[in-house]
Amino acid sequence: MKTQIAIVGAGPAGLLLGHLLRAEGLEVVIVERASADYVLGRIRAGVLERTTTDLMDRLGLGGRMHREGLPHDGFNLADGERLIRIDINALTGRQVMVYGQTELTRDLMDAADERGLRIIYNAADVALHGLDGDAPYLTFVEDSAARRIDAQFICGCDGFHGAARAAIPASAACAYQKVYPFGWLGILADVPPCDHELIYANHERGFALASMRSETRSRYYIQVPLDEKVADWPDDRLWDELAVRLGPEAGGRITRGPALEKSIAPLRSFVFETMRHGRLLLAGDSAHIVPPTGAKGLNLAASDVRYLSEALAGYFRRRDDGAITGYSGRALARIWQAERFSWQLTRLMHRFPNNDAFDRRMQMADLDHIASSPAAQTAIAENYVGLPL
């Protein structure tokens, strides 16, 4: 099989990229190692920046998002006693949209066939070849048969553990990583959220987050040590802990219900430089990971995809090699800003094992400053809604 662009990975980054390239009239094939049901079964975040919602609208796929999504004008920081509201709409003139990543992925998958976007699921043993030349290709196994796709470019959108980044020689890149000494224990339940906006809580017992997927489905998280087990947290214990950490105002409004899903996710910050090696271009989690505190993971993937689709369209329209060679630097400049914000918010809102009384007072002083400073709130709001592309 031959195509202009082969994409590895059919998560939201790969699907968004595929649709944008098809809209430019380019030939695209996506190869995904998992099944479509598995891809849709991933429970991920769903706070969308304008960058992401604009891409869905540009593709004509934002209808359900606007009907079912929840536009938010702000969010809250809590310290166990009070809520500090960050009015992002008043401070920036923009909103964010709460719409689950699963739903966005479903919208992209459902539109693939009618738009001529071919997706090959259950592709085993994906390998990349010939990246340094002009004729890269993919090999994989489908239905026990060996397959090959020849392309002019390969785009790696296959996540942190995928084959694409692993195909870049260590001598050609540099990886930066911080692994955090805790994880997030999350619960998904069909109960109304305790507040109409997100609440990020810093409590002496640890971080908590009150979020939602809809007006009837809530998503909550608490910070736990990395050696904790989900089995050690029956529903009642987790609801009790959330009520304490979110504080009396928000905690008193929690509606309890049985868990639809519970899991523990580790936190890390990770950036891989470079995002281009020969005819291979990386986007999304294959090139960077952010702690979910700043709600940047999916949104960074969307900004990568916008830059990358523009670069590839420029190449095929005008043979603009500069657009391809400049992609990595352009994307990384925004990535590092998002990494900085997510790292700062994580430090502000979590309890680290080596924190002492002084560190705790510094966190409280930072929150006091944010509560009283329009300038500090504006800086947070600008980063939360997404810095300009």
Phi, psi and omega per residue, in radians:
M1 nan 2.479 3.110
K2 -2.166 2.553 3.097
T3 -2.693 2.895 3.066
Q4 -1.322 -0.733 -3.077
I5 -2.367 2.208 3.016
A6 -1.855 2.281 -3.141
I7 -1.957 2.266 3.071
V8 -1.729 2.020 3.114
G9 1.928 2.187 -3.123
A10 -1.982 0.583 2.927
G11 -1.357 -2.969 -3.088
P12 -1.058 -0.619 3.130
A13 -1.128 -0.874 -3.130
G14 -1.124 -0.696 3.138
L15 -1.193 -0.771 3.093
L16 -1.030 -0.812 -3.141
L17 -1.076 -0.781 3.141
G18 -1.036 -0.778 3.137
H19 -1.140 -0.719 3.133
L20 -1.120 -0.695 3.127
L21 -1.230 -0.666 3.072
R22 -1.118 -0.624 3.107
A23 -1.121 -0.395 3.068
E24 -1.543 0.039 3.122
G25 1.445 0.277 -3.100
L26 -1.591 2.675 3.117
E27 -1.481 2.241 -3.036
V28 -2.438 2.449 2.951
V29 -2.303 2.336 3.090
I30 -1.878 2.349 3.095
V31 -2.035 2.204 -3.084
E32 -2.222 2.265 -3.072
R33 -1.285 -0.426 -3.089
A34 -1.723 3.106 3.065
S35 -1.480 2.843 3.099
A36 -1.079 -0.695 3.132
D37 -1.104 -0.675 3.126
Y38 -1.138 -0.754 3.132
V39 -1.038 -0.760 -3.132
L40 -1.262 -0.344 -3.118
G41 -1.408 -0.137 -3.141
R42 -1.241 2.213 3.113
I43 -1.635 1.947 -3.092
R44 -2.311 3.101 -3.081
A45 -1.185 3.008 -3.100
G46 -2.714 0.655 3.014
V47 -1.757 1.943 -2.996
L48 -1.806 2.268 3.001
E49 -1.322 2.930 3.097
R50 -1.046 -0.598 3.101
T51 -0.944 -0.771 -3.091
T52 -1.280 -0.798 -3.134
T53 -1.149 -0.616 3.101
D54 -1.105 -0.664 3.114
L55 -1.131 -0.728 3.107
M56 -1.111 -0.700 3.117
D57 -1.172 -0.704 3.122
R58 -1.041 -0.594 3.118
L59 -1.436 -0.111 -3.076
G60 1.292 0.437 -3.075
L61 -2.053 0.291 -3.064
G62 -1.667 0.095 -3.056
G63 -1.043 -0.919 -3.116
R64 -1.171 -0.610 3.099
M65 -1.021 -0.760 -3.131
H66 -1.294 -0.520 3.114
R67 -1.298 -0.743 -2.991
E68 -1.834 -0.349 -3.139
G69 -1.255 2.866 -3.098
L70 -2.022 1.835 3.067
P71 -1.195 2.356 -3.128
H72 -2.094 2.312 3.104
D73 -1.597 -0.175 -3.097
G74 -2.945 -3.129 3.032
F75 -2.615 3.039 -3.011
N76 -2.206 2.498 2.912
L77 -1.874 2.415 -3.120
A78 -2.247 2.635 3.111
D79 -2.149 0.369 -3.131
G80 1.654 -0.329 -3.125
E81 -2.138 -0.576 -3.016
R82 -2.419 2.830 3.011
L83 -1.916 2.260 3.081
I84 -1.878 1.899 -3.072
R85 -1.520 2.276 3.031
I86 -1.768 1.855 -3.071
D87 -1.486 1.492 -3.011
I88 -1.172 -0.546 3.137
N89 -1.201 -0.798 3.131
A90 -1.149 -0.588 -3.057
L91 -1.486 -0.458 -3.062
T92 -2.215 -0.245 -3.047
G93 1.321 0.267 -3.085
R94 -2.276 2.897 3.093
Q95 -2.170 2.961 2.855
V96 -2.028 2.850 -3.117
M97 -2.095 2.204 3.028
V98 -1.577 1.932 -3.103
Y99 -2.688 2.069 -2.983
G100 -1.013 2.469 3.112
Q101 -1.009 -0.607 3.103
T102 -1.048 -0.710 -3.112
E103 -1.228 -0.711 3.083
L104 -1.077 -0.750 3.107
T105 -1.084 -0.713 3.124
R106 -1.081 -0.734 3.124
D107 -1.058 -0.729 3.138
L108 -1.208 -0.694 3.133
M109 -1.159 -0.747 -3.076
D110 -1.120 -0.481 -3.097
A111 -1.579 -0.066 -2.990
A112 -1.122 -0.852 -3.048
D113 -1.079 -0.822 -3.070
E114 -1.165 -0.346 -3.127
R115 -1.818 0.181 3.055
G116 1.243 0.467 3.103
L117 -1.667 1.901 -3.094
R118 -1.485 2.283 3.115
I119 -2.189 2.198 3.082
I120 -1.838 1.931 3.123
Y121 -1.611 2.907 3.113
N122 0.992 0.690 3.098
A123 -1.556 1.935 -3.074
A124 -1.599 2.735 3.002
D125 0.938 0.803 3.123
V126 -1.149 2.307 3.105
A127 -2.423 2.554 -3.115
L128 -1.914 2.457 -3.068
H129 -2.418 2.720 2.991
G130 1.125 0.547 -3.047
L131 -1.191 -0.458 -3.098
D132 -1.456 -0.167 -3.127
G133 -1.846 -2.875 -3.114
D134 -1.668 0.047 -3.062
A135 -2.377 1.147 3.120
P136 -1.213 2.772 3.097
Y137 -2.670 2.767 3.095
L138 -1.908 2.518 2.913
T139 -2.145 2.618 3.121
F140 -2.867 3.029 3.133
V141 -2.038 2.213 3.108
E142 -2.243 2.145 -3.125
D143 0.928 0.756 3.092
S144 1.221 0.125 3.136
A145 -1.956 2.450 3.103
A146 -1.282 2.351 -3.140
R147 -2.211 2.762 3.106
R148 -2.492 2.419 3.036
I149 -2.161 2.097 3.037
D150 -1.616 2.363 -3.077
A151 -2.505 2.924 3.018
Q152 -1.548 -0.525 3.055
F153 -2.448 2.611 3.003
I154 -2.075 2.323 3.122
C155 -1.973 2.136 -3.125
G156 -1.617 1.838 3.112
C157 -2.154 0.606 -2.958
D158 -1.814 0.356 2.953
G159 1.449 3.116 -3.018
F160 -1.065 -0.637 -3.071
H161 -1.756 0.250 -3.038
G162 -1.397 3.112 -3.070
A163 -1.418 -0.395 -2.974
A164 -1.173 -0.961 -3.115
R165 -1.100 -0.617 3.141
A166 -1.117 -0.334 -3.141
A167 -1.398 -0.165 3.130
I168 -1.536 2.201 -3.136
P169 -1.046 2.477 -3.137
A170 -1.017 -0.537 -3.122
S171 -1.234 -0.247 -3.070
A172 -1.738 0.024 -3.027
A173 -2.615 3.014 3.089
C174 -2.430 2.334 3.136
A175 -1.935 2.403 3.094
Y176 -2.086 2.297 -3.044
Q177 -2.582 2.464 2.935
K178 -2.277 2.111 3.095
V179 -1.752 2.196 -3.070
Y180 -1.505 2.561 -3.035
P181 -1.480 0.611 3.107
F182 -2.819 2.967 3.076
G183 -2.287 3.123 3.047
W184 -1.932 2.150 2.983
L185 -1.597 2.056 -3.068
G186 -1.954 2.578 3.041
I187 -2.274 2.338 3.062
L188 -1.963 2.260 -3.077
A189 -2.558 2.579 3.098
D190 -1.480 1.270 3.083
V191 -2.399 2.637 3.095
P192 -1.142 2.534 3.137
P193 -1.139 2.750 -3.112
C194 -1.373 -0.220 3.095
D195 -2.632 2.724 -3.131
H196 -1.388 -0.106 3.074
E197 -2.275 2.828 -3.136
L198 -1.183 2.587 3.075
I199 -2.216 2.102 3.037
Y200 -1.794 2.071 -2.998
A201 -2.005 2.292 2.976
N202 -1.839 1.955 -3.138
H203 -2.161 2.715 3.138
E204 -1.077 -0.350 3.086
R205 -1.547 -0.150 3.122
G206 2.276 3.025 -3.085
F207 -1.252 2.655 2.962
A208 -2.538 2.676 3.096
L209 -2.372 2.258 3.002
A210 -1.839 2.052 -3.112
S211 -2.344 -3.031 -3.113
M212 -2.727 2.821 2.990
R213 -1.911 -0.436 3.112
S214 -2.813 -3.037 3.115
E215 -1.299 -0.146 3.140
T216 -2.181 0.023 -3.141
R217 -2.270 2.187 -3.064
S218 -1.993 2.644 3.073
R219 -2.270 2.125 3.139
Y220 -2.148 2.668 3.106
Y221 -2.424 2.627 2.911
I222 -2.341 2.613 3.051
Q223 -1.295 2.325 3.095
V224 -2.405 2.729 3.033
P225 -1.079 2.717 -3.083
L226 -1.137 -0.391 -3.119
D227 -1.584 0.090 3.083
E228 -1.202 2.685 3.098
K229 -2.080 2.492 3.115
V230 -1.001 -0.629 -3.125
A231 -1.089 -0.380 3.125
D232 -1.401 -0.045 -3.078
W233 -2.143 1.336 3.000
P234 -1.061 2.797 -3.019
D235 -0.926 -0.807 -3.070
D236 -1.081 -0.714 3.127
R237 -1.104 -0.723 -3.123
L238 -1.181 -0.751 3.091
W239 -1.079 -0.707 3.111
D240 -1.058 -0.772 -3.107
E241 -1.172 -0.681 3.096
L242 -1.082 -0.743 -3.133
A243 -1.065 -0.652 3.117
V244 -1.224 -0.862 -3.008
R245 -1.241 -0.552 -3.130
L246 -1.350 -0.219 3.095
G247 1.598 2.892 -3.006
P248 -1.109 -0.612 -3.082
E249 -1.210 -1.002 -3.116
A250 -1.319 -0.701 -3.114
G251 -1.072 -0.561 3.132
G252 -1.252 -0.235 -3.138
R253 -1.746 0.056 -3.129
I254 -1.162 2.311 2.963
T255 -1.771 2.174 -3.074
R256 -1.588 2.674 3.091
G257 -2.932 2.944 -3.133
P258 -1.180 2.541 -3.128
A259 -1.276 2.291 2.936
L260 -1.407 -0.525 -3.120
E261 -2.787 2.450 3.014
K262 -2.397 2.414 -3.141
S263 -2.787 2.830 3.076
I264 -2.047 2.195 -3.137
A265 -1.979 2.220 3.044
P266 -1.245 2.805 3.132
L267 -2.022 2.431 3.042
R268 -2.647 2.711 2.901
S269 -1.937 2.323 -3.060
F270 -2.627 2.334 3.040
V271 -2.389 2.302 3.122
F272 -1.941 2.090 3.061
E273 -2.039 2.008 0.533
T274 -1.935 2.906 3.049
M275 -1.753 0.114 3.069
R276 -2.419 2.298 3.024
H277 -2.420 1.857 -3.086
G278 1.042 -2.132 -3.127
R279 -1.655 0.230 3.074
L280 -1.834 2.304 3.110
L281 -2.234 2.266 -3.113
L282 -1.712 2.642 3.046
A283 -2.634 2.600 3.075
G284 1.293 -2.581 -3.010
D285 -1.134 -0.265 3.061
S286 -1.163 -0.391 -3.090
A287 -1.955 -0.343 -3.081
H288 -2.806 2.603 3.042
I289 -2.283 2.425 3.026
V290 -2.147 2.579 2.992
P291 -1.083 2.531 -3.010
P292 -1.224 -0.068 -3.101
T293 -0.944 -0.694 -3.078
G294 -1.583 0.031 -3.141
A295 0.969 0.826 -3.030
K296 -1.968 -0.234 -2.981
G297 -0.992 -1.068 -3.130
L298 -1.133 -0.652 -3.094
N299 -1.198 -0.628 3.040
L300 -1.145 -0.681 3.073
A301 -1.047 -0.701 -3.138
A302 -1.146 -0.697 3.115
S303 -1.199 -0.668 3.023
D304 -0.962 -0.845 -3.060
V305 -1.113 -0.664 3.095
R306 -1.110 -0.839 3.108
Y307 -1.036 -0.754 -3.052
L308 -1.224 -0.710 3.114
S309 -1.115 -0.664 3.094
E310 -1.139 -0.714 -3.140
A311 -1.132 -0.788 -3.127
L312 -1.199 -0.695 3.092
A313 -1.103 -0.698 3.095
G314 -1.101 -0.658 3.128
Y315 -1.156 -0.844 -3.053
F316 -1.317 -0.424 3.092
R317 -1.398 -0.787 -2.954
R318 -2.170 0.096 -3.025
R319 0.942 0.763 -3.102
D320 -1.490 1.586 3.122
D321 -1.132 -0.497 -3.121
G322 -1.091 -0.585 3.107
A323 -1.109 -0.662 3.123
I324 -1.255 -0.834 -3.098
T325 -1.179 -0.462 -3.124
G326 -1.529 -0.123 -3.062
Y327 -1.027 -0.851 -3.030
S328 -1.044 -0.848 -3.121
G329 -1.122 -0.677 3.130
R330 -1.113 -0.793 -3.132
A331 -1.195 -0.742 -3.069
L332 -1.138 -0.556 3.121
A333 -1.037 -0.720 3.121
R334 -1.341 -0.629 -3.141
I335 -1.035 -0.800 -3.107
W336 -1.129 -0.580 3.079
Q337 -1.162 -0.710 3.091
A338 -1.188 -0.660 3.066
E339 -1.064 -0.746 -3.137
R340 -1.059 -0.822 -3.118
F341 -1.109 -0.798 -3.126
S342 -1.113 -0.679 3.111
W343 -1.145 -0.756 -3.126
Q344 -1.143 -0.759 -3.136
L345 -1.184 -0.605 3.080
T346 -1.134 -0.784 3.098
R347 -1.090 -0.665 -3.102
L348 -1.197 -0.667 -2.920
M349 -1.795 -0.151 -3.088
H350 -1.900 2.763 2.983
R351 -1.709 2.088 3.097
F352 -1.608 2.579 -3.070
P353 -0.975 -0.567 -3.110
N354 -1.653 0.150 3.084
N355 -1.149 2.372 3.044
D356 -1.966 -3.001 -3.083
A357 -1.075 -0.606 3.117
F358 -1.126 -0.790 3.134
D359 -1.052 -0.701 3.123
R360 -1.099 -0.751 3.125
R361 -1.153 -0.566 3.087
M362 -1.159 -0.691 3.065
Q363 -1.075 -0.755 3.140
M364 -1.149 -0.656 3.100
A365 -1.128 -0.695 3.086
D366 -1.080 -0.765 3.132
L367 -1.157 -0.668 3.060
D368 -1.056 -0.733 3.130
H369 -1.112 -0.772 3.127
I370 -1.075 -0.730 -3.109
A371 -1.085 -0.528 -3.027
S372 -1.871 -0.064 -3.018
S373 -2.044 1.917 3.033
P374 -1.026 -0.586 3.132
A375 -1.133 -0.764 3.120
A376 -1.125 -0.711 3.120
Q377 -1.143 -0.653 3.121
T378 -1.119 -0.745 3.126
A379 -1.062 -0.737 3.113
I380 -1.146 -0.786 -3.111
A381 -1.085 -0.741 3.140
E382 -1.059 -0.716 3.113
N383 -1.255 -0.652 -3.080
Y384 -1.156 -0.728 -3.126
V385 -1.389 -0.204 3.095
G386 1.859 2.174 3.125
L387 -1.211 2.728 -3.103
P388 -1.024 2.593 3.095
L389 -1.347 nan nan
